[in-house]
C-alpha cells in the first residue's frame, strides 16, 4: 500500500486510474492535525503548501502537477523526492503560445480595442510603429497585419513544451532556432551561451524556461536591445525571467512587442504601467488552465504511483538545477 495525500475537495473522477494499492488521504487546505502520507500530489501553486507540508508525516515523494517548481524548492527539505509536471502542460501551453503569436501578428488585440470603441480602423488605422514600414507596397496599400510564414522563431528552453510549440508552428511555415541549457545535435539546439548571437536573428522569441537562479533576469536591457526592431517577445515561463523595467522601457520606446502570460510582479497590480504599455498583450497566467489539463495531470500521477509501488525510477525528478 501507498498512502497518497490529495486535496480534500479533489473529484473522485480524477482518481479512477489510481492503483488499488493507493490509500487516499484527503488533506484540508488548513489542516489542524497531522497526516501520515508517503506520496503527496500538489495540483497547483498553493500559497499554503508549506504550512500543509508541516503536518505531513512519513512523506517520501511530492508530485507537482506544474512544470515549474520554484514555489516548492525554498521550503522542501533534503530527503524528500520532488517530481515536476513536465509533459502534462505541453498541449495547453503550446497552444497558448501559438495563439499569442498569431494574435499579435494579426493585431487581434488592436482590432478588438477598435471594435469595443465601434471604430472601423482598416486603411485609416492609426500607425503603431510596426505596421507601416516602407516597402514595395508603399503607395499601394497599408500593412495591417503580418504573416507567420517565413518568420524565425527562437525557442528558449527547448524541452517538451518547446518541442510542442515547434510542432504546432511548423505547418505555418515558420523557421526555428532553439536554445537550452546545453547543446544538442538532433534537432540542433544551441547552448544558452549562444543566446546573444541568436537574438538578432529572430522575429519571435519564446521564453519557456523554468525559473532558476540562472534564468532569473535572463532578459535585461542588453538582451531586449539585441532583438530585431518590432520583434515579438513571448513569455510563457515565469515573470522574473524578464526584467520588468527593461521590458517597459523597450515597449514604450516601441522597439519590440510582447505577449505575456506571466509578469513580475504577479498578479499585476491594477495601476501597473505594464497594463498600458504599447504593443503588449497580457493574459493572467492562464496558459495551462484548460479542462483537459487536470485529467492529463492525474493520469500521469497514476503512472507515477505505479512506478513507485513497483520500485521503478520515477519520471521528472527535480535535480539540484531546479528542474
C-alpha positions as CSV (number, residue, x, y, z in Angstrom):
1,X,0.0,0.0,0.0
2,X,1.0,3.6,-0.5
3,X,-0.7,6.5,1.3
4,X,-1.5,9.2,-1.2
5,X,-2.2,12.7,0.0
6,X,-4.6,14.8,-2.1
7,X,-6.7,17.9,-1.7
8,X,-9.8,17.2,0.3
9,X,-12.0,18.7,-2.5
10,X,-10.5,16.7,-5.4
11,X,-13.0,15.0,-7.5
12,X,-13.1,11.2,-7.3
13,X,-13.4,11.2,-11.1
14,X,-9.7,12.1,-11.3
15,X,-8.7,9.0,-9.2
16,X,-10.1,6.3,-11.5
17,X,-6.7,5.3,-12.9
18,X,-5.0,5.1,-9.5
19,X,-3.8,1.7,-8.5
20,X,-5.9,-0.2,-5.9
21,X,-2.9,-0.2,-3.6
22,X,-3.3,3.5,-3.2
23,X,-4.8,4.6,0.1
24,X,-6.3,8.0,-0.5
25,X,-5.7,10.5,2.3
26,X,-7.7,13.7,1.8
27,X,-6.0,16.7,3.3
28,X,-7.7,20.0,4.1
29,X,-6.3,23.3,2.9
30,X,-5.7,24.4,6.5
31,X,-5.0,21.2,8.5
32,X,-5.3,21.2,12.2
33,X,-3.8,17.7,12.7
34,X,-1.0,15.6,11.3
35,X,-1.4,13.1,8.4
36,X,0.6,10.0,7.5
37,X,1.3,10.0,3.8
38,X,4.0,8.6,1.5
39,X,3.2,10.4,-1.7
40,X,1.7,13.9,-1.9
41,X,0.1,15.2,-5.1
42,X,0.1,19.0,-5.4
43,X,-2.0,20.1,-8.4
44,X,-1.3,23.8,-8.4
45,X,0.9,26.5,-6.9
46,X,-0.6,27.0,-3.4
47,X,0.5,29.7,-1.0
48,X,-0.5,27.4,1.9
49,X,1.5,24.4,0.6
50,X,4.5,24.9,3.0
51,X,2.1,25.1,6.0
52,X,0.3,21.9,4.9
53,X,3.7,20.2,4.5
54,X,4.4,20.8,8.1
55,X,1.5,18.5,9.0
56,X,2.6,15.6,6.8
57,X,4.4,12.6,8.4
58,X,6.5,10.0,6.5
59,X,6.4,11.9,3.3
60,X,8.8,10.5,0.6
61,X,7.6,11.9,-2.7
62,X,5.9,15.2,-3.8
63,X,4.4,15.1,-7.2
64,X,3.7,18.6,-8.5
65,X,1.4,18.9,-11.4
66,X,3.1,22.1,-12.6
67,X,6.2,22.2,-14.8
68,X,7.7,25.0,-12.6
69,X,8.6,24.0,-9.0
70,X,10.3,27.2,-8.0
71,X,7.5,27.8,-5.4
72,X,8.3,24.4,-3.7
73,X,12.0,24.3,-3.6
74,X,12.6,27.0,-1.0
75,X,10.7,25.1,1.7
76,X,11.4,21.5,0.7
77,X,14.0,19.7,2.9
78,X,16.6,17.3,1.6
79,X,15.4,13.7,1.6
80,X,12.0,14.3,0.0
81,X,11.9,13.4,-3.7
82,X,10.3,16.1,-5.8
83,X,8.9,15.4,-9.3
84,X,7.6,18.1,-11.6
85,X,4.8,18.1,-14.2
86,X,7.0,18.2,-17.3
87,X,5.0,17.0,-20.3
88,X,1.5,17.4,-19.0
89,X,1.4,21.1,-19.9
90,X,2.7,20.6,-23.5
91,X,-0.7,20.8,-25.2
92,X,-2.3,23.7,-23.3
93,X,0.8,25.9,-23.1
94,X,2.0,25.4,-26.6
95,X,-1.5,26.2,-27.9
96,X,-1.4,29.4,-25.9
97,X,2.0,30.4,-27.4
98,X,0.7,29.7,-30.9
99,X,-2.4,31.7,-30.3
100,X,-0.4,34.6,-28.7
101,X,2.0,34.7,-31.7
102,X,-0.8,34.7,-34.3
103,X,-3.0,37.1,-32.4
104,X,-0.1,39.6,-32.2
105,X,0.9,39.2,-35.8
106,X,-2.7,39.6,-37.0
107,X,-3.2,42.5,-34.5
108,X,-6.2,41.0,-32.9
109,X,-5.8,42.9,-29.6
110,X,-5.7,46.2,-31.6
111,X,-8.7,45.3,-33.6
112,X,-10.6,44.1,-30.5
113,X,-9.9,47.5,-28.9
114,X,-11.2,49.2,-32.1
115,X,-14.3,47.0,-32.0
116,X,-15.0,48.0,-28.4
117,X,-14.8,51.6,-29.5
118,X,-17.0,50.9,-32.5
119,X,-14.2,52.1,-34.8
120,X,-13.6,50.8,-38.3
121,X,-9.8,51.1,-38.3
122,X,-8.7,49.5,-41.5
123,X,-6.9,51.6,-44.0
124,X,-7.4,54.6,-41.8
125,X,-5.9,52.9,-38.7
126,X,-3.5,54.8,-36.6
127,X,0.1,53.9,-37.2
128,X,1.5,51.7,-34.5
129,X,5.2,51.9,-35.5
130,X,5.4,48.4,-36.8
131,X,2.6,48.0,-39.4
132,X,3.7,50.7,-41.9
133,X,7.3,50.2,-42.7
134,X,8.4,51.3,-46.2
135,X,8.5,48.6,-48.8
136,X,7.2,47.6,-52.3
137,X,3.6,48.1,-51.1
138,X,4.2,51.8,-50.3
139,X,1.6,53.9,-52.2
140,X,-0.5,50.8,-52.9
141,X,-1.8,49.6,-49.6
142,X,-1.0,49.8,-45.9
143,X,0.3,46.9,-43.9
144,X,-2.4,46.0,-41.3
145,X,-1.2,42.5,-40.2
146,X,1.7,40.1,-40.8
147,X,2.3,36.6,-41.9
148,X,3.7,33.9,-39.7
149,X,5.1,32.0,-42.7
150,X,8.8,32.6,-43.1
151,X,9.3,34.1,-39.6
152,X,12.2,32.9,-37.5
153,X,11.1,31.7,-34.0
154,X,13.7,31.4,-31.3
155,X,12.6,29.0,-28.6
156,X,14.5,29.5,-25.3
157,X,14.2,26.5,-23.0
158,X,13.8,23.7,-25.6
159,X,12.2,21.0,-23.6
160,X,8.9,19.1,-24.1
161,X,6.8,22.3,-24.2
162,X,9.3,23.9,-26.6
163,X,9.2,20.9,-28.9
164,X,5.3,21.0,-28.8
165,X,5.5,24.7,-29.7
166,X,7.7,23.9,-32.7
167,X,5.4,21.1,-33.8
168,X,2.4,23.3,-33.8
169,X,4.1,26.2,-35.6
170,X,5.8,24.1,-38.3
171,X,2.7,23.8,-40.5
172,X,2.6,27.6,-40.7
173,X,5.9,27.7,-42.4
174,X,8.0,29.2,-39.5
175,X,11.7,28.6,-39.2
176,X,13.3,27.7,-35.8
177,X,16.3,28.4,-33.6
178,X,16.5,26.5,-30.3
179,X,18.3,27.2,-27.1
180,X,18.6,25.0,-24.0
181,X,21.0,24.8,-21.0
182,X,23.3,22.6,-23.1
183,X,23.7,21.9,-26.8
184,X,22.1,19.0,-28.6
185,X,22.5,17.7,-32.1
186,X,19.1,16.3,-33.2
187,X,17.4,18.6,-33.5
188,X,20.0,21.3,-33.4
189,X,19.9,23.0,-30.0
190,X,22.3,25.8,-29.1
191,X,23.6,26.3,-25.6
192,X,22.4,29.3,-23.6
193,X,25.8,30.8,-24.0
194,X,24.8,31.4,-27.7
195,X,21.8,33.5,-26.8
196,X,23.2,36.9,-27.6
197,X,24.3,35.8,-31.1
198,X,20.8,34.3,-31.9
199,X,18.6,37.1,-30.6
200,X,19.2,39.4,-33.6
201,X,18.1,36.7,-36.0
202,X,14.7,36.1,-34.5
203,X,11.3,37.6,-35.4
204,X,9.7,35.9,-32.5
205,X,11.4,35.0,-29.2
206,X,9.6,32.5,-26.9
207,X,10.8,32.1,-23.3
208,X,9.7,28.8,-21.9
209,X,12.5,28.2,-19.3
210,X,12.0,27.2,-15.7
211,X,12.7,29.9,-13.1
212,X,16.1,29.2,-11.5
213,X,18.9,31.4,-10.3
214,X,20.4,31.1,-13.8
215,X,17.2,32.2,-15.6
216,X,16.0,34.9,-13.3
217,X,16.6,38.2,-15.2
218,X,17.6,36.3,-18.3
219,X,16.2,39.2,-20.3
220,X,17.5,42.5,-19.3
221,X,18.2,45.7,-21.2
222,X,21.0,44.2,-23.2
223,X,19.1,41.1,-24.3
224,X,16.0,43.2,-25.3
225,X,18.2,45.6,-27.1
226,X,19.6,42.7,-29.2
227,X,16.2,41.8,-30.5
228,X,15.1,43.0,-34.0
229,X,13.1,46.2,-34.2
230,X,9.5,45.1,-33.8
231,X,10.4,41.5,-32.8
232,X,7.9,39.8,-30.5
233,X,8.8,38.5,-27.1
234,X,6.5,35.8,-25.8
235,X,6.9,35.0,-22.1
236,X,5.2,31.7,-21.1
237,X,7.8,30.9,-18.5
238,X,7.8,32.9,-15.3
239,X,7.6,36.7,-14.8
240,X,11.1,37.2,-13.3
241,X,12.7,35.7,-16.3
242,X,12.2,39.1,-17.9
243,X,13.3,42.3,-16.1
244,X,10.1,44.3,-16.0
245,X,11.7,47.8,-16.0
246,X,13.8,46.9,-19.0
247,X,10.7,45.5,-20.8
248,X,8.7,48.6,-20.1
249,X,11.5,50.8,-21.5
250,X,11.7,48.7,-24.7
251,X,7.9,48.7,-25.1
252,X,7.5,52.4,-24.5
253,X,10.3,53.1,-27.0
254,X,8.4,50.9,-29.5
255,X,11.5,48.8,-30.0
256,X,9.8,45.4,-29.5
257,X,6.4,43.8,-28.9
258,X,5.4,41.4,-26.1
259,X,2.8,38.8,-25.4
260,X,2.9,37.8,-21.7
261,X,1.1,35.1,-19.7
262,X,3.3,35.8,-16.7
263,X,4.5,39.1,-15.2
264,X,6.7,40.3,-12.4
265,X,5.0,41.2,-10.1
266,X,2.2,38.7,-10.3
267,X,-0.7,39.3,-10.0
268,X,-0.1,42.5,-11.8
269,X,-1.4,45.5,-9.8
270,X,-4.2,47.4,-11.5
271,X,-2.2,50.6,-11.6
272,X,1.0,49.0,-13.0
273,X,2.3,50.7,-16.2
274,X,2.7,47.4,-18.0
275,X,-1.1,47.2,-18.5
276,X,-0.9,50.3,-20.7
277,X,2.4,49.7,-22.4
278,X,2.1,49.9,-26.2
279,X,2.2,46.7,-28.2
280,X,1.8,44.5,-25.1
281,X,-0.7,41.7,-24.8
282,X,-1.3,40.2,-21.3
283,X,-3.2,37.2,-20.1
284,X,-3.3,36.4,-16.3
285,X,-1.2,33.2,-16.2
286,X,-3.8,31.1,-17.8
287,X,-1.9,29.2,-20.5
288,X,-2.0,25.9,-18.8
289,X,-5.5,26.2,-17.4
290,X,-7.8,24.1,-19.6
291,X,-10.4,21.5,-18.6
292,X,-8.4,18.7,-20.1
293,X,-5.2,19.6,-18.3
294,X,-6.2,18.2,-14.9
295,X,-7.2,14.9,-16.4
296,X,-3.8,14.6,-18.1
297,X,-2.1,15.5,-14.8
298,X,-3.8,12.8,-12.7
299,X,-3.3,10.2,-15.4
300,X,0.4,11.0,-15.1
301,X,0.1,10.9,-11.3
302,X,-1.4,7.4,-11.6
303,X,1.5,6.2,-13.7
304,X,4.0,7.7,-11.2
305,X,2.2,5.8,-8.4
306,X,2.5,2.5,-10.2
307,X,6.2,3.1,-10.7
308,X,6.6,3.9,-7.0
309,X,4.8,0.7,-6.0
310,X,6.9,-1.4,-8.4
311,X,10.1,0.2,-7.1
312,X,10.8,1.6,-10.6
313,X,12.5,5.0,-11.1
314,X,10.1,7.9,-11.1
315,X,10.0,10.3,-14.0
316,X,10.6,14.1,-13.8
317,X,12.7,14.0,-10.7
318,X,13.9,17.6,-10.0
319,X,17.6,17.9,-9.7
320,X,19.8,20.5,-8.0
321,X,19.4,22.5,-11.2
322,X,15.8,23.3,-10.2
323,X,14.1,21.2,-12.8
